[in-house]
Every structure is written in C-alpha cells, then in structure tokens.
Amino acid sequence: MDNITKSIILTPFNILYKISPKLTLKTLFRLKLGYKLDLKDPKTYNEKLQWIKLYDKNPLMPKCCDKYAVREYVESKGCGEILNNLIWEGFNPEDIPFDKLPKKCVIKVTHGSTFNIICEDTSKLDREEVVAKCKKWLKEKFLACYGEWFYGVERPRVIVEDFIESDDDEPLKDYKIFCFNGKPGFICVDSDRFTSHKRDFYTCDWELMDGYAVSYGKSGKTVPKPECLDKLFEYAKKLSEDFLHVRVDFYIAGGKIYFGELTFTNGAGFDKMEPKEFIYKTGAMLELPIGKE
C-alpha cells in the first residue's frame, strides 16, 4: 500500500491522535495486533514500544532518526570512521551536482526509510525524474497517528553518499542489532531487501534463532558469522547508550563496517512477531522507567 492510500485510510486516526494519542495507539494496537495494549504494565516488545512513543521524549531522538543529522551524533560517540562518505547534501534537489557525481552513488531523502535511489551508473540517470522524486519525498510526512513524534522534527534534506559494494553477487546485507538499555540483545540480518525481502534472527553468540520471525520470511540460508562481530557490538553499545531502546543498523563490505541508521520504534511497534513467546522474550529485555502510564 502506498503512503497516499495509507494516509487517506488512516485520516480519522490522524484526527483522533490530536485529541488523544493514547486512545489512538490503543485502538490501532488492537486492530493491528489483536490484543489489548497495556500501558500500565507493558510486557510485550510491541507494548513497550508504544510506551516509548508516548512517554520517552529523549531530545536526541529527532536528530538521530534523521539520516544527515545523525552523522554529528555518530561523530560525537567516537564512531566517525564508520560513516559512509558524504558526497553532497542540500535542501533543494535541483542543486544536486549531477556532473560531478561518481559513476555509482546513492541519493537519499533523510527522513524516510524508503526514500532512496540506488544508482549504479549516473550517466544513465534521468535527472528530471530524480529531482521530481526527491521533491515529492521531501513533502512526505510520517503518519501522525503512529505516534513516532521524532520523525520530521529535523528539516529533511537530500544527501548523496558513496555506493557501498557488496562482497558477493548478492545485494548488500543489513545487520541490525537490537539494543536494550544500552546492551545488544540480538541481531537480525536482512537480505534481498529490494526483491524478496528476508530476515533472519541470530543471538549475540551467532546462533540462529530458528522459528522466530518478524514481518518478513526467512532466507533459509545460514549467514556466515561476520569476522568483525565483536566490533559491531562495540559500536552498537556506544551508539545505544543514550537510549532506552534502539536498533543500530550496519553494513559490512570489503572488511569495513559502515553505519546505516538508528531506529527507535521498529515497525512503529506494530510488527507481528512469531511465535508468541518471542514478543514476551524480547519485551523482557527492555526495562522501562517506572511511574508513568
């Protein structure tokens, strides 16, 4: 479902959210996940993500969910060496220096998860189409009723970064470390993200969490343990220490680690997790401050 259609369908909830964020999230939670949202004593992972959206107003979150502004935060944590090379940034896509771009690059708008143009040959770019697409993306707003208040606080812009080459013939894998109270809890590896998106879960000891699934199917393949796994954990700890919960994403190419992004409410807290024990097991990893509903 495209964003426009989704926004139209959810218009009543966007209106309701202005009146009562709590009621809106409780209603959506019941409709999407099929059980009552308990904010007084949240136990499941998704319940705790809803609590975070309502009550965790960490001022770092708006900066760190923006793909450009987060670079300053990564630098401040002593992790600047894992930032991908920034070729250009600006608010007007008409100013993109197309004639100076390398053959391969990635063009992104900084406030969304799907606003990317993967370019393997800039000489073949339809520049007018790129500009039009970026202008459209810059106007996109996150759904208010989902309660992810931190998105779009920073003024969105366009960035151009280096194209990260995969080490094999497959699309680049995305290593997502779920961190709870500043500690890595488990890892998921996303593969074939632009075709038949697959997601496999591993413990921090790199044991396959067979039978566990969230949103996407499993690849059915064994992902080799990264040689730099311990280093991934080091970076994840540094980048998660200021937050109750955050998913820290990385890429690995040519033996080098690249920072991806920080995500505070995975799937907006509405992803279906299987089996049922997974949502409780994951929820138990996250300790929330006591005293608020």
Steps between C-alpha positions, in 0.01 A plus 500: 500500500645839401533784752220709345245217520609414853472864608145525360389182677653616829368858483245442782781369720719800417218726618441290812871511582483878543231445765635190675831339397452226758153399377622506140793267567284268709245475217759443227681248718184293547417517128848411380618250761175361639556553871454780751782749548601512868689821574489464879688172502633442146661161453530438126755666274231678300326629813827648623561671166159669532601614851820647359306693234271652763738567787863497388574853376876460470617818320764303310243291317393757234862560401595134502215378280600744226753350261705820477473641854592162651848532351589762762382264776704210361806726491438612859504137617845447347365290214560735208712244316191289421310780328458457127663773290267796449523636145236774521216628717240771452134593527435556129541192277542731201842584645628141485834522310416224253803572279738449793350181641700176484374222276335324796326670791188501716260795513283521812244720669585502868171450684369176352597135479413446132604833348807365320629497142767234449703611200755270336563728203438873541544556126167324453313698766183677397583822685153650472351184642747498791424863582124443479519189715709674767268801506205268554680311777600822676129582537414160648391497864506209740154386606415701810278225641795261525639724772861510378530865600876517440483460119499821297601729788830556322447669165534224238763538231657306215835328544724317255732232636747249362361177358605215731604198295391156618771236550305246295249494216210542744351831616667659801391344831372718781613404853251636753596484867207543740632674813320514834608748768834540326571130449467288183222243532494323165572555132294471188647478153296643215576366152351544152346823629393630159350176366376227735595662831618236751586534869689253720557535873818407687602510865800708599697172492395462136261211554209498256172576677316247288122536504504869590361745245397866472320640192711326236574139412823320583771453239552131570874561477768507765659843514872472581603658829665836425868508591443849639205398722669610824572837341135532398403450862747765614350755264144397587566549873641850444216604272224359721615613844288818500172324421257258663481304178643538152571284201848574366548408134830422329635384165822306449694521176863434418569426865380848596202588723259769384236668715146473367246669727342512844138387542318550830163337440552206267197459273333781701435231761242330278706220344361153554752278674496122497479289707308660789786436743724725287302816583528424873862390487596817313284716724676363809831630362381861526476670839286813503498777763231436760228743599329601177209361306 
